[in-house]
Amino acid sequence: MRKAAFIYDDVLSRHVLRDDHVFTPSRLKCTYELLNSYGAFNDSLLLAPKQADKTDLLSFHTEEYIEAVESISRGDTSFNPVIYNFFSDGDNPPYEGMYEASNLVVGASLLAAGLVADGDCNVAFNISGGLHHANPGFASGFCIFNDVVIAIKYLVEKGMRVAYVDIDAHHGDGVQDAFYMSDRVLTISIHETGKFLFPGTGDVSEIGAGPGIGFSVNIPLLPYTDDETYLWAFREVVPPVVKSFKPDILVTQLGVDTHYLDPLSHLMLTTEGYTEVLREFKGLALKWLALGGGGYDMGAVARLWTLAYGVMINREWSNDIPLRFQEQYGLKKLKDKDKPNISSKTRQQARGFAQASVKEVKRRVRLTQKDYRLSNI
């Protein structure tokens, strides 16, 4: 049994961005309750997070921005929300208590990072984390504080070499930008191409700069990419790159908006494909910090993250969801019964695009077991 920790407290699920907002923290409670119904925490640590210190936030965010978030969170009018990308009818609505809610997510990711770095467990999962779009001085893509960057900076300060792999449907732009000139952090993002999806970045040509050249890797995919093509592209790039980099710890952003039921993105993964990706991660990592991310169909979120944690702790869950959870949420089966209906022409187009992306990654980046640097081609 892998020594594992799950970071959660109900307070993480109580805030509301806006009544009609798709990013509903209640999905975290749903996931916790599904795992609990399976008895998942009999075999692992279940820990509640604490608020992060302001010094932790300052490792990435500007002091002005932190003060603005805290002020706006209280309803103070000293700061103009628009300057920091907060709009009442936009992606990032200001809401009461947003400072504490966002800060607690950072605290949860730092707790998980510390547990893994210090050897208290092999893997720790913070489902509330993975807020990979937030910038130093403004909110972006539902993300206020970038817990991912702050946790990785903490690990780097402890002398660790970090490989970060982001499987959210949306490009992990905030994390990539933070380490774009670093050779201590490898960032890999496999995502729906920015030609069709926010944030519009993540092209293969984004490879890092200065000392970080070759340490940013992007694998954009077309809408309607299915399990087979996604897994092929993932396996062609991610395992060899990570192994060549030789990290001390693997950090993953496990967004589940790649699932075919997700209302915001257009990738077509099933529970089967997603679980295979998690098995790949498990095979790569002695130390593994796992963070949540996107996912906007509550049932898919709960099922996929439950399957993910099962991989982490070497548990196979029954496909029949426990009755008490069924009665509350109406979900009966853990795994997908059906697969998305995709035409052969669309599959071929998605496959061709993935092949082109992978070919270009390999053209730009030479992989060996001894070193990792930009290709001479």
Secondary structure as GFF3:
##gff-version 3
##sequence-region A 1 377
A	DSSP	beta_strand	4	7	.	.	.	ID=ss1
A	DSSP	three_ten_helix	10	13	.	.	.	ID=ss2
A	DSSP	alpha_helix	26	37	.	.	.	ID=ss3
A	DSSP	three_ten_helix	40	42	.	.	.	ID=ss4
A	DSSP	beta_strand	45	47	.	.	.	ID=ss5
A	DSSP	alpha_helix	54	58	.	.	.	ID=ss6
A	DSSP	alpha_helix	63	73	.	.	.	ID=ss7
A	DSSP	three_ten_helix	81	84	.	.	.	ID=ss8
A	DSSP	alpha_helix	98	117	.	.	.	ID=ss9
A	DSSP	beta_strand	123	126	.	.	.	ID=ss10
A	DSSP	alpha_helix	147	157	.	.	.	ID=ss11
A	DSSP	beta_strand	162	166	.	.	.	ID=ss12
A	DSSP	alpha_helix	173	178	.	.	.	ID=ss13
A	DSSP	beta_strand	185	192	.	.	.	ID=ss14
A	DSSP	three_ten_helix	210	212	.	.	.	ID=ss15
A	DSSP	beta_strand	216	221	.	.	.	ID=ss16
A	DSSP	alpha_helix	227	245	.	.	.	ID=ss17
A	DSSP	beta_strand	249	253	.	.	.	ID=ss18
A	DSSP	alpha_helix	271	284	.	.	.	ID=ss19
A	DSSP	beta_strand	288	291	.	.	.	ID=ss20
A	DSSP	alpha_helix	298	312	.	.	.	ID=ss21
A	DSSP	alpha_helix	323	329	.	.	.	ID=ss22
A	DSSP	alpha_helix	344	364	.	.	.	ID=ss23
A	DSSP	beta_strand	365	367	.	.	.	ID=ss24
A	DSSP	beta_strand	372	374	.	.	.	ID=ss25
###
